[in-house]
Amino acid sequence: MTTEIRLLRVNAAADITGTSVSEYYSRAARGLVPPLLKIGVKASRVPSYELDIVNKARIAGRSDAQIREIVRGLVKAREHLLDDAVQ
């Protein structure tokens, strides 16, 4: 069973999180949104499901410290994403 993962450009990521592009980069630097993945020499993207999780945390009233933990977990989970898909 495969799950579709959409990789979004920073403009779309900023739109989904309700920020400007520069604010998205600022929040990423502070660990409040997922950082972009380098997928090519001049291309970076962010998985849409990670943005959904962060938005749900914001809606649920999670603090910045809690959201940083969520983002850290999402980034760490990227390492094992393929492992889960191959099994």
N, C-alpha and C positions, 0 to 999 in steps of 0.2 A: 504494500500500500504506500503510495507516495502522497505527500502533502505539498501543495504548491507554495513556494516561497517567493515572494516578490521582493526584488531589490530596488530600492528607490533612490533617486538622486536627492541631493541635499535640498533642492528647492521643494520637492514633494514632501520630504521629511519635515522641513520647516513648516510647511502648510499644515500637515497633519498634527503637529504639536502646537500650532497656533503662534508661531514665532517668525521672526525674519531669519534670513540665512545667517546673518552675522550673530544674532542671538542664539541660533542653534549651535553654531561653533562655540560660542561662549559657554553655553550649558554643557556641551560635550566635554569641554576642557574641565568643567567643574564636576563632571560625572553625573549630571542630571538627565542626560539623554544618551542613547547609545552612540558611540563613535562610529564614524564611517569606516567601511571595509575597503581596502585597496583591492580592486579587482582587475586592474590593468595599469599601464604606465600613466595614463591620464584619466583614469576612471575610478571613482569611489562611490559606494552605495551603502545603504543601511537596510537590513531586513525589515519589512513592514510589520511583521508580528512583534518585533521588539518595541516598536513605537506604540503598538496597540497595548502592550503590557504596561508601558510607562504611563500612557494616557489613563488607563484604568486605575493605576496607583494614584495618580493625581486626583481623579474623580473621587476615589475612595478616601481622599484626605490624608494620604501618607505624607510624612515630613520629608524634607530634602535629604536628611540622613538615611531614612528608609529607602528613598528612591535611589540614592547612591548605591546602597546594598543590592537593590534589584538590578540596577544597570551592571554592577560588577558580576552578578550571577549570570546575567544574559551574555556578557562578553566571555565569561569562562565557559559557558555552555556551547559557544561557537566551536570550541576545540573538539567537542564530542558529537556534534551534529551529524557528521557523516557516519560515525560509529553506529548511532541509533538507526540511521536509514539503511545501512547495509545488513543489519541483523535480521 
